[in-house]
Amino acid sequence: MLIISELVLLDDIMHLPKDTLKEICTDLNLPNDGAARDLVTRIWPLMTQPVVRTRFYANSKERIFGGKTSVSWYRFTEGLRGIRRLIEENSAFNPFESVIIPRRDEITSEPVLIGAAEGPNENEYYLRYMYKVGVTTEIILDNIEVRPRTTTTTLFVNENNGFIEVRTDPKHAEKIAKHFAQLIREQVIMEPVRVMAPFGNSAEELADALGGELIDTVGKPNLTLEDFTEVQAASVVTILSALDSYFENEDIAELQTNLQEARLSLGEDFSAIPFTSLILNGMEKVGMGVKERDLRGTPLYDYLKTSIEHQGCFIQFPVDEDGVRTTHTIRIGMQSNSVYFMSQSTESAIDFVRTHVIM
């Protein structure tokens, strides 16, 4: 039976941070100088030794299946047990016994299960998938060589809590989820977990749930005015200019005259509409962000937030990792229902988000 360390491939090691690779080289009595590729070149040949592979995994288990990655979740609509048995029965080979990588010319964009292992807790499993993401073209003299570009990804299964977790680009996550559903013969229906739904689609409530800060957000105006003319748009500009002028010369009479003229130009149909909606009209996207502080409490965000429908956001939050408080930043995709780690994610960080978002 495979153990988790035996699911580690060269592609996984290539994506580790350089500092982690240097620590592993030091632990394995290897030189730790040079570029990251040099460090990987020294480590990989030794991975055929079980003792080395075990030590390597012990030093990298927090990061080896993480990294800068998107995470999507799918929940079973009803309880399911015996997933390992179903996987073994319905696979072309027993993925819990061996890792089998297809020949390069056999790999397509359809995900292929290449290996699996039990997780750290009972009824948890890690499945590794491989699929084609593009081609690489190389010109050698008068010949053009085309080679497939492949990637590997991880699917985490938790029977006890009834969900699967796919760690890859959202556009590929659904394919992998469907393959898994076919693998267990679709004995239950899986539905995508809508990340923001438990928080009323509020980026602020999600940030609070993670104990973090909302540092950036992208949204669209929640009110579209289809019959808004150029004359009426010019009236909005007049109002803003009148306010600027007042703060310069404090001429209240001039301000009153300009506002009254602008109101007449707007007409009765638009005079009752919130001025914020008039300002945002015509904008397809509104983005706001601050550096290393919470967006909430800034004047512009507090003024516009009720007039914007969130499409995505960036949240920064702390996670305790082996007694050290580490800060992570994630991007929430409203349309893709995914969480993207902007920095190198760890198992602790992924579990933290998973616990606070879907459990």
C-alpha positions as a Python dict, from the first residue, in 0.01 Angstrom:
ca = {
    (1, 'M'): (0, 0, 0),
    (2, 'L'): (132, 344, -95),
    (3, 'I'): (206, 607, 166),
    (4, 'I'): (167, 978, 100),
    (5, 'S'): (539, 1039, 45),
    (6, 'E'): (531, 799, -253),
    (7, 'L'): (286, 1030, -435),
    (8, 'V'): (548, 1306, -458),
    (9, 'L'): (664, 1370, -815),
    (10, 'L'): (940, 1580, -967),
    (11, 'D'): (686, 1846, -1065),
    (12, 'D'): (589, 1887, -698),
    (13, 'I'): (949, 1941, -590),
    (14, 'M'): (1002, 2199, -865),
    (15, 'H'): (730, 2417, -711),
    (16, 'L'): (871, 2423, -358),
    (17, 'P'): (1013, 2754, -229),
    (18, 'K'): (1389, 2784, -260),
    (19, 'D'): (1432, 2821, 117),
    (20, 'T'): (1255, 2487, 169),
    (21, 'L'): (1475, 2322, -95),
    (22, 'K'): (1787, 2457, 76),
    (23, 'E'): (1676, 2316, 411),
    (24, 'I'): (1610, 1977, 254),
    (25, 'C'): (1954, 1975, 89),
    (26, 'T'): (2117, 2058, 422),
    (27, 'D'): (1923, 1779, 594),
    (28, 'L'): (2030, 1533, 323),
    (29, 'N'): (2397, 1643, 345),
    (30, 'L'): (2383, 1797, -2),
    (31, 'P'): (2527, 2135, -112),
    (32, 'N'): (2259, 2401, -74),
    (33, 'D'): (2401, 2669, -304),
    (34, 'G'): (2288, 2761, -654),
    (35, 'A'): (1950, 2818, -816),
    (36, 'A'): (1634, 2629, -720),
    (37, 'R'): (1671, 2407, -1028),
    (38, 'D'): (2021, 2308, -910),
    (39, 'L'): (1884, 2210, -570),
    (40, 'V'): (1607, 1999, -726),
    (41, 'T'): (1863, 1830, -951),
    (42, 'R'): (2054, 1716, -641),
    (43, 'I'): (1747, 1603, -448),
    (44, 'W'): (1548, 1412, -711),
    (45, 'P'): (1799, 1128, -786),
    (46, 'L'): (1801, 1038, -415),
    (47, 'M'): (1421, 1006, -401),
    (48, 'T'): (1445, 645, -519),
    (49, 'Q'): (1572, 561, -169),
    (50, 'P'): (1277, 502, 70),
    (51, 'V'): (1466, 649, 367),
    (52, 'V'): (1548, 968, 176),
    (53, 'R'): (1191, 999, 44),
    (54, 'T'): (1056, 965, 399),
    (55, 'R'): (1293, 1231, 534),
    (56, 'F'): (1215, 1457, 240),
    (57, 'Y'): (840, 1431, 301),
    (58, 'A'): (884, 1495, 674),
    (59, 'N'): (1054, 1826, 589),
    (60, 'S'): (815, 1932, 312),
    (61, 'K'): (475, 1783, 401),
    (62, 'E'): (331, 2124, 491),
    (63, 'R'): (405, 2261, 143),
    (64, 'I'): (456, 1978, -105),
    (65, 'F'): (91, 1957, -220),
    (66, 'G'): (21, 2325, -159),
    (67, 'G'): (189, 2625, -318),
    (68, 'K'): (30, 2905, -519),
    (69, 'T'): (-283, 2717, -606),
    (70, 'S'): (-659, 2745, -635),
    (71, 'V'): (-880, 2533, -412),
    (72, 'S'): (-1238, 2429, -494),
    (73, 'W'): (-1470, 2213, -287),
    (74, 'Y'): (-1756, 1978, -377),
    (75, 'R'): (-1990, 1841, -116),
    (76, 'F'): (-2169, 1505, -117),
    (77, 'T'): (-2542, 1561, -99),
    (78, 'E'): (-2571, 1249, 117),
    (79, 'G'): (-2340, 1028, 322),
    (80, 'L'): (-2097, 796, 149),
    (81, 'R'): (-1869, 528, 288),
    (82, 'G'): (-1633, 281, 127),
    (83, 'I'): (-1480, 528, -118),
    (84, 'R'): (-1148, 348, -123),
    (85, 'R'): (-1316, 21, -223),
    (86, 'L'): (-1505, 195, -505),
    (87, 'I'): (-1185, 356, -633),
    (88, 'E'): (-1003, 23, -633),
    (89, 'E'): (-1290, -158, -805),
    (90, 'N'): (-1344, 98, -1080),
    (91, 'S'): (-984, 190, -1169),
    (92, 'A'): (-780, 22, -1442),
    (93, 'F'): (-521, -54, -1172),
    (94, 'N'): (-513, -26, -795),
    (95, 'P'): (-391, 331, -738),
    (96, 'F'): (-338, 261, -367),
    (97, 'E'): (-74, 3, -457),
    (98, 'S'): (132, 177, -725),
    (99, 'V'): (186, 502, -913),
    (100, 'I'): (144, 456, -1288),
    (101, 'I'): (222, 752, -1515),
    (102, 'P'): (91, 727, -1874),
    (103, 'R'): (321, 760, -2171),
    (104, 'R'): (366, 1118, -2285),
    (105, 'D'): (177, 1064, -2612),
    (106, 'E'): (-118, 914, -2420),
    (107, 'I'): (-177, 1215, -2193),
    (108, 'T'): (-468, 1439, -2295),
    (109, 'S'): (-660, 1723, -2134),
    (110, 'E'): (-877, 1464, -1960),
    (111, 'P'): (-748, 1402, -1604),
    (112, 'V'): (-593, 1062, -1537),
    (113, 'L'): (-563, 912, -1188),
    (114, 'I'): (-201, 806, -1137),
    (115, 'G'): (-191, 716, -767),
    (116, 'A'): (-360, 742, -428),
    (117, 'A'): (-283, 707, -56),
    (118, 'E'): (-462, 726, 277),
    (119, 'G'): (-449, 1061, 452),
    (120, 'P'): (-331, 1137, 804),
    (121, 'N'): (-676, 1062, 950),
    (122, 'E'): (-921, 776, 905),
    (123, 'N'): (-1141, 795, 593),
    (124, 'E'): (-923, 1061, 430),
    (125, 'Y'): (-751, 1003, 97),
    (126, 'Y'): (-514, 1186, -135),
    (127, 'L'): (-555, 1121, -508),
    (128, 'R'): (-303, 1248, -764),
    (129, 'Y'): (-412, 1338, -1115),
    (130, 'M'): (-219, 1424, -1430),
    (131, 'Y'): (-346, 1601, -1742),
    (132, 'K'): (-227, 1803, -2039),
    (133, 'V'): (-238, 2182, -2015),
    (134, 'G'): (-77, 2277, -2347),
    (135, 'V'): (215, 2211, -2580),
    (136, 'T'): (573, 2330, -2600),
    (137, 'T'): (721, 2402, -2943),
    (138, 'E'): (1095, 2383, -2991),
    (139, 'I'): (1283, 2450, -3316),
    (140, 'I'): (1592, 2234, -3362),
    (141, 'L'): (1777, 2318, -3684),
    (142, 'D'): (1513, 2266, -3955),
    (143, 'N'): (1280, 2055, -3739),
    (144, 'I'): (991, 2163, -3517),
    (145, 'E'): (935, 1946, -3212),
    (146, 'V'): (605, 1965, -3030),
    (147, 'R'): (585, 1823, -2679),
    (148, 'P'): (290, 1811, -2441),
    (149, 'R'): (297, 2024, -2126),
    (150, 'T'): (149, 1834, -1836),
    (151, 'T'): (72, 1911, -1476),
    (152, 'T'): (-16, 1712, -1167),
    (153, 'T'): (-270, 1804, -906),
    (154, 'T'): (-417, 1677, -583),
    (155, 'L'): (-769, 1575, -489),
    (156, 'F'): (-834, 1538, -118),
    (157, 'V'): (-1129, 1325, -3),
    (158, 'N'): (-1286, 1349, 341),
    (159, 'E'): (-1555, 1085, 393),
    (160, 'N'): (-1635, 1192, 750),
    (161, 'N'): (-1729, 1547, 652),
    (162, 'G'): (-1863, 1454, 309),
    (163, 'F'): (-1656, 1664, 68),
    (164, 'I'): (-1375, 1655, -185),
    (165, 'E'): (-1118, 1928, -233),
    (166, 'V'): (-956, 1991, -570),
    (167, 'R'): (-632, 2189, -578),
    (168, 'T'): (-603, 2325, -929),
    (169, 'D'): (-723, 2597, -1164),
    (170, 'P'): (-1105, 2624, -1139),
    (171, 'K'): (-1144, 2556, -1513),
    (172, 'H'): (-987, 2212, -1457),
    (173, 'A'): (-1137, 2144, -1114),
    (174, 'E'): (-1478, 2052, -1254),
    (175, 'K'): (-1323, 1795, -1489),
    (176, 'I'): (-1142, 1629, -1201),
    (177, 'A'): (-1455, 1633, -984),
    (178, 'K'): (-1651, 1467, -1268),
    (179, 'H'): (-1381, 1201, -1310),
    (180, 'F'): (-1400, 1127, -939),
    (181, 'A'): (-1780, 1105, -957),
    (182, 'Q'): (-1750, 851, -1239),
    (183, 'L'): (-1488, 663, -1040),
    (184, 'I'): (-1731, 606, -755),
    (185, 'R'): (-2004, 532, -1011),
    (186, 'E'): (-2192, 849, -914),
    (187, 'Q'): (-2345, 678, -611),
    (188, 'V'): (-2404, 1025, -465),
    (189, 'I'): (-2450, 1364, -620),
    (190, 'M'): (-2179, 1623, -560),
    (191, 'E'): (-2250, 1993, -572),
    (192, 'P'): (-1996, 2278, -579),
    (193, 'V'): (-1950, 2457, -249),
    (194, 'R'): (-2033, 2824, -296),
    (195, 'V'): (-1761, 2985, -92),
    (196, 'M'): (-1939, 3312, -21),
    (197, 'A'): (-2291, 3174, 28),
    (198, 'P'): (-2264, 3103, 403),
    (199, 'F'): (-2166, 3468, 452),
    (200, 'G'): (-2450, 3617, 250),
    (201, 'N'): (-2205, 3687, -34),
    (202, 'S'): (-2043, 3945, 192),
    (203, 'A'): (-1668, 3982, 158),
    (204, 'E'): (-1662, 4160, 493),
    (205, 'E'): (-1826, 3870, 679),
    (206, 'L'): (-1589, 3620, 519),
    (207, 'A'): (-1291, 3832, 624),
    (208, 'D'): (-1428, 3839, 980),
    (209, 'A'): (-1478, 3460, 978),
    (210, 'L'): (-1109, 3418, 890),
    (211, 'G'): (-1003, 3678, 1146),
    (212, 'G'): (-847, 3871, 861),
    (213, 'E'): (-852, 4197, 674),
    (214, 'L'): (-1025, 4286, 348),
    (215, 'I'): (-740, 4446, 152),
    (216, 'D'): (-882, 4458, -201),
    (217, 'T'): (-1217, 4410, -369),
    (218, 'V'): (-1360, 4409, -719),
    (219, 'G'): (-1728, 4461, -786),
    (220, 'K'): (-1983, 4601, -1023),
    (221, 'P'): (-2251, 4867, -963),
    (222, 'N'): (-2570, 4706, -835),
    (223, 'L'): (-2788, 4949, -1033),
    (224, 'T'): (-2767, 5003, -1409),
    (225, 'L'): (-2936, 5305, -1567),
    (226, 'E'): (-3002, 5218, -1930),
    (227, 'D'): (-3162, 5553, -2030),
    (228, 'F'): (-2890, 5774, -1886),
    (229, 'T'): (-2797, 6039, -2146),
    (230, 'E'): (-2475, 6233, -2204),
    (231, 'V'): (-2644, 6550, -2080),
    (232, 'Q'): (-2739, 6380, -1754),
    (233, 'A'): (-2389, 6235, -1720),
    (234, 'A'): (-2251, 6586, -1762),
    (235, 'S'): (-2481, 6698, -1480),
    (236, 'V'): (-2317, 6448, -1244),
    (237, 'V'): (-1977, 6593, -1335),
    (238, 'T'): (-2116, 6943, -1273),
    (239, 'I'): (-2223, 6840, -923),
    (240, 'L'): (-1878, 6704, -840),
    (241, 'S'): (-1710, 7012, -985),
    (242, 'A'): (-1943, 7238, -785),
    (243, 'L'): (-1839, 7063, -465),
    (244, 'D'): (-1471, 7106, -554),
    (245, 'S'): (-1528, 7473, -622),
    (246, 'Y'): (-1708, 7525, -292),
    (247, 'F'): (-1420, 7380, -91),
    (248, 'E'): (-1189, 7626, -269),
    (249, 'N'): (-1389, 7949, -239),
    (250, 'E'): (-1664, 7861, 15),
    (251, 'D'): (-1922, 8041, -200),
    (252, 'I'): (-2246, 7878, -84),
    (253, 'A'): (-2459, 8079, -331),
    (254, 'E'): (-2255, 7952, -627),
    (255, 'L'): (-2280, 7597, -497),
    (256, 'Q'): (-2657, 7624, -462),
    (257, 'T'): (-2696, 7762, -816),
    (258, 'N'): (-2479, 7489, -970),
    (259, 'L'): (-2660, 7211, -783),
    (260, 'Q'): (-3002, 7342, -884),
    (261, 'E'): (-2901, 7363, -1251),
    (262, 'A'): (-2759, 7011, -1240),
    (263, 'R'): (-3077, 6877, -1076),
    (264, 'L'): (-3290, 7029, -1356),
    (265, 'S'): (-3065, 6867, -1619),
    (266, 'L'): (-3099, 6528, -1448),
    (267, 'G'): (-3478, 6544, -1467),
    (268, 'E'): (-3737, 6409, -1229),
    (269, 'D'): (-3672, 6041, -1318),
    (270, 'F'): (-3313, 6049, -1191),
    (271, 'S'): (-3332, 6307, -913),
    (272, 'A'): (-3467, 6042, -673),
    (273, 'I'): (-3189, 5791, -750),
    (274, 'P'): (-2898, 5777, -500),
    (275, 'F'): (-2617, 6001, -618),
    (276, 'T'): (-2363, 5719, -570),
    (277, 'S'): (-2546, 5510, -831),
    (278, 'L'): (-2533, 5804, -1071),
    (279, 'I'): (-2155, 5834, -1022),
    (280, 'L'): (-2097, 5461, -1083),
    (281, 'N'): (-2333, 5435, -1379),
    (282, 'G'): (-2161, 5300, -1690),
    (283, 'M'): (-1877, 5136, -1501),
    (284, 'E'): (-1847, 4762, -1565),
    (285, 'K'): (-1600, 4706, -1283),
    (286, 'V'): (-1505, 4893, -968),
    (287, 'G'): (-1185, 4802, -786),
    (288, 'M'): (-1056, 4931, -454),
    (289, 'G'): (-754, 4834, -253),
    (290, 'V'): (-512, 4946, 13),
    (291, 'K'): (-167, 4827, 107),
    (292, 'E'): (-123, 4620, 421),
    (293, 'R'): (-435, 4743, 599),
    (294, 'D'): (-806, 4676, 608),
    (295, 'L'): (-1006, 4836, 329),
    (296, 'R'): (-1292, 4883, 571),
    (297, 'G'): (-1283, 5220, 738),
    (298, 'T'): (-1142, 5397, 434),
    (299, 'P'): (-1378, 5678, 326),
    (300, 'L'): (-1423, 5575, -37),
    (301, 'Y'): (-1498, 5210, 40),
    (302, 'D'): (-1741, 5295, 320),
    (303, 'Y'): (-1918, 5537, 87),
    (304, 'L'): (-1944, 5304, -214),
    (305, 'K'): (-1987, 4960, -55),
    (306, 'T'): (-2369, 4966, -46),
    (307, 'S'): (-2379, 5047, -418),
    (308, 'I'): (-2143, 4768, -529),
    (309, 'E'): (-2205, 4398, -581),
    (310, 'H'): (-1889, 4205, -495),
    (311, 'Q'): (-1737, 3992, -775),
    (312, 'G'): (-1418, 3899, -594),
    (313, 'C'): (-1194, 4009, -309),
    (314, 'F'): (-853, 3968, -148),
    (315, 'I'): (-832, 3876, 218),
    (316, 'Q'): (-522, 3868, 436),
    (317, 'F'): (-532, 3655, 749),
    (318, 'P'): (-296, 3499, 1005),
    (319, 'V'): (-241, 3126, 1062),
    (320, 'D'): (-44, 2964, 1345),
    (321, 'E'): (202, 2722, 1185),
    (322, 'D'): (418, 2526, 1429),
    (323, 'G'): (394, 2805, 1683),
    (324, 'V'): (473, 3081, 1433),
    (325, 'R'): (207, 3326, 1318),
    (326, 'T'): (222, 3342, 937),
    (327, 'T'): (21, 3575, 714),
    (328, 'H'): (-148, 3442, 402),
    (329, 'T'): (-336, 3625, 129),
    (330, 'I'): (-617, 3465, -72),
    (331, 'R'): (-826, 3578, -365),
    (332, 'I'): (-1191, 3475, -358),
    (333, 'G'): (-1348, 3405, -697),
    (334, 'M'): (-1723, 3466, -680),
    (335, 'Q'): (-1794, 3318, -1022),
    (336, 'S'): (-1551, 3026, -996),
    (337, 'N'): (-1635, 2944, -630),
    (338, 'S'): (-1266, 2906, -559),
    (339, 'V'): (-996, 3027, -322),
    (340, 'Y'): (-659, 3116, -473),
    (341, 'F'): (-354, 3139, -248),
    (342, 'M'): (-145, 3434, -363),
    (343, 'S'): (156, 3312, -166),
    (344, 'Q'): (286, 2963, -92),
    (345, 'S'): (3, 2785, 85),
    (346, 'T'): (56, 2518, 348),
    (347, 'E'): (-159, 2233, 470),
    (348, 'S'): (-226, 2436, 784),
    (349, 'A'): (-342, 2738, 583),
    (350, 'I'): (-563, 2530, 353),
    (351, 'D'): (-713, 2349, 652),
    (352, 'F'): (-774, 2682, 826),
    (353, 'V'): (-969, 2819, 530),
    (354, 'R'): (-1151, 2488, 479),
    (355, 'T'): (-1258, 2478, 843),
    (356, 'H'): (-1389, 2835, 847),
    (357, 'V'): (-1550, 2829, 502),
    (358, 'I'): (-1715, 2491, 448),
    (359, 'M'): (-1716, 2313, 783),
}
